[in-house]
Amino acid sequence: MKKKTATAVILTASSISAIHMINRIHTSLSTVKNLLGNSENQYYEWRFGKIRYQKKGSGSPLLFIHDLTVGSSNYEYHRLINNLTNQHEIYSIDLLGYGLSDKPSITYTGNIYEQLVSDFIKNVIHRKTSVVVTGESVPFVIMSCHNNPELYNKLICINPQNLYLQNQIPSKQTKLLKLFFESPILGTFTYHIFANKHMIHKYFEEEYFYQPGEIKEKYIYNYLEAAHIGKYNSKFAFASYIAKYMNMNILHELKEIDNSILMIGGEKEKDIETTIENYKYYNPAIEEIYIPQTKHLPHMESPDEVLREIEMFL
């Protein structure tokens, strides 16, 4: 009996050690290219950590805020930013827990991001700002706009999150899932399954792009690197994301804000027309436009069309 127990302990320890080595190797290989590091990076010292941002151009301020999906960063907007610098002072940030920003081991919530965006505009931009924002980041921007109207000019929301899904709150099951992903070895290993090159390519093929031929390998590698910079701490934002801690109910705020709002949908994004109609039900002043032959990231898939709509709206 003692011999069997000892064997089991040795096998378990060996397995854990092997998984730990796999985690280290995977993280190293995913970040070795250093694609996100460049001389344009600046950092805002926020109370929860350093926030990476880039600033370009001159004119009225325009802030770009990426989605909350795995591997997201300000790289999401790289095909738009340089074409707007003649008319606008462009700011693009990596949210806390994403890209090259700090990734503390905390629970990430929509309220944290609401505070971050407000503080960034107050302390870095110093002027009333228009915002371009994608997906599941839309609700906390609307919340921030409602609570700090003096900071915001126009809002451009690309494929906003479904209001019903956004109202879902953490359950016992999702809380347990979050604890599992935050565990040191098995949690990290499982996170790497969701954030490896194959899975990120799958996200692009099935969710982000409608035209597979438009997917470039550099997109995959940039998302892969963003998902692993900071060693294992990228998993904490992911854990909060899947556990629904980033969700927030914004129906009241959506009704009350009176900013000019444009919602851009990818024509092939699932249920996007219904989603935008639901937003318009609470705020009829919202304008809408759909980009043909695109899904969740039309600004990467068909940037010229998105750029034209942004310029017309602004």
CORLIN-V740267 format. One record per pair of residues at least 6 apart in sequence whose C-alpha atoms are under 8 Angstrom apart, sorted by the first residue. I is the first residue (numbers start at 0). J is the second residue. Records with the same first field share a line. If there is no record, write none. Layout:
I = J, J
This chain:
15 = 184
18 = 184, 185, 188
19 = 184, 188
21 = 188
22 = 184, 187, 188, 191
25 = 191
26 = 227, 228, 230, 231
29 = 220, 223, 224, 227
30 = 223, 224, 227, 228
32 = 224
33 = 224
34 = 220, 221, 224
35 = 74, 98, 99, 221, 224, 225
39 = 53, 54
40 = 51, 52, 53
41 = 51, 52, 53, 54
42 = 49, 50, 51, 52
43 = 49, 50, 51, 52, 119, 123
44 = 50
45 = 115
47 = 95, 103
48 = 95, 100, 101, 102, 103
49 = 95, 100, 101
50 = 92, 93, 94, 95, 99, 100, 101
51 = 92, 93, 94, 98, 99, 100
52 = 73, 90, 91, 92, 93
53 = 89, 90, 91, 92
54 = 88, 89, 90, 91
55 = 81, 84, 88, 89, 90
56 = 83, 84, 85, 86, 87, 88, 89
57 = 84, 85, 86, 87, 88, 89
58 = 84, 85, 86, 87, 88
59 = 86, 87, 88, 128
60 = 87, 88, 89, 90, 124, 126, 127, 128, 129
61 = 87, 88, 89, 90, 128, 129, 130, 131
62 = 89, 90, 91, 92, 128, 129, 130, 131
63 = 73, 76, 89, 90, 91, 92, 130, 131, 132
64 = 73, 91, 92, 93, 94, 130, 131, 132, 133, 136
65 = 71, 72, 73, 75, 76, 92, 93, 94, 132, 133, 136
66 = 72, 132, 133, 134, 135, 136
67 = 134, 135, 136, 240
68 = 237, 240
69 = 194, 222, 226, 237
70 = 97, 98, 194, 199, 221, 222, 223, 224, 225, 226, 227
71 = 97, 98, 222, 225, 226
72 = 92, 93, 94, 97, 98, 99, 222, 225
73 = 91, 92, 93, 98
74 = 221
75 = 298, 299
76 = 298, 299
77 = 299
78 = 298, 299, 302
79 = 298, 302, 306
80 = 89
82 = 306
83 = 89
93 = 99, 100
94 = 100, 112
95 = 101, 102, 112
96 = 102, 103, 107, 232, 233, 235, 236
97 = 225, 226, 233, 236
98 = 224, 225, 226, 228
99 = 225, 228, 229
101 = 229
102 = 229, 232, 233, 235, 236
103 = 232, 235
104 = 232, 235
105 = 235, 236
106 = 235, 236, 239, 244
107 = 235, 236, 239, 240, 244, 245
108 = 239, 244, 245, 246
109 = 138, 139, 244, 245, 246, 247
110 = 139, 245, 247
112 = 139
113 = 139, 140, 142, 143
114 = 143
116 = 140, 143
117 = 143, 147, 150
120 = 126, 127, 128, 150
121 = 150
126 = 150
127 = 149, 150, 151, 152
128 = 150, 151, 152, 153
129 = 151, 152, 153, 154, 155
130 = 151, 152, 153, 154, 155
131 = 154, 155, 156, 157
132 = 140, 154, 155, 156, 157
133 = 156, 157, 158, 159
134 = 156, 157, 158, 159, 160, 295
135 = 159, 160, 165
136 = 159, 160
137 = 156, 159, 160
138 = 159, 160, 165, 246, 247, 248, 249
139 = 247
141 = 249, 252, 253, 256
142 = 249, 252, 253
144 = 150, 151, 256
145 = 252, 253, 255, 256
148 = 256
151 = 258
152 = 258, 259
153 = 258, 259, 260, 313
154 = 258, 259, 260, 261
155 = 260, 261, 262, 263, 309
156 = 260, 261, 262, 263
157 = 262, 263, 264, 296
158 = 262, 263, 264, 265, 268, 271, 295
159 = 262, 274, 275
160 = 274
161 = 274
162 = 248, 274, 277, 278
165 = 246, 247, 248
166 = 246, 247, 248
167 = 243, 246, 247
168 = 243, 244, 246, 247
169 = 242, 243, 244
170 = 242
173 = 241, 242, 243
174 = 242
176 = 238, 242
177 = 238, 239, 241, 242
178 = 238
179 = 185, 186
180 = 186, 187, 189, 190, 234, 235, 238
181 = 187, 234, 235, 238
187 = 231, 234
190 = 234
192 = 198
193 = 199
194 = 223, 226
195 = 223
196 = 219, 220, 223
199 = 219, 222, 223
200 = 219
203 = 211, 214
204 = 210, 211, 214
206 = 268, 294, 295
207 = 294, 295, 296
208 = 214, 293, 294, 295, 296, 297, 300
209 = 267, 292, 293, 294
210 = 292, 293, 300
213 = 300
214 = 300
226 = 233
227 = 233
239 = 245
250 = 281
253 = 278, 281, 282
254 = 281, 282
255 = 282
259 = 284, 285
260 = 284, 285, 286
261 = 285, 286, 287, 288, 312
262 = 275, 285, 286, 287, 288
263 = 287, 288, 289, 290, 305
264 = 271, 272, 287, 288, 289, 290, 294, 295, 297
265 = 271, 289, 290, 291, 292, 293, 294, 295, 296, 297
266 = 289, 290, 291, 292, 293, 294
267 = 291, 292, 293, 294
268 = 293, 294, 295
269 = 294
275 = 287
278 = 285
279 = 285
290 = 297, 301, 304, 305
293 = 300, 301
297 = 305
298 = 305, 306
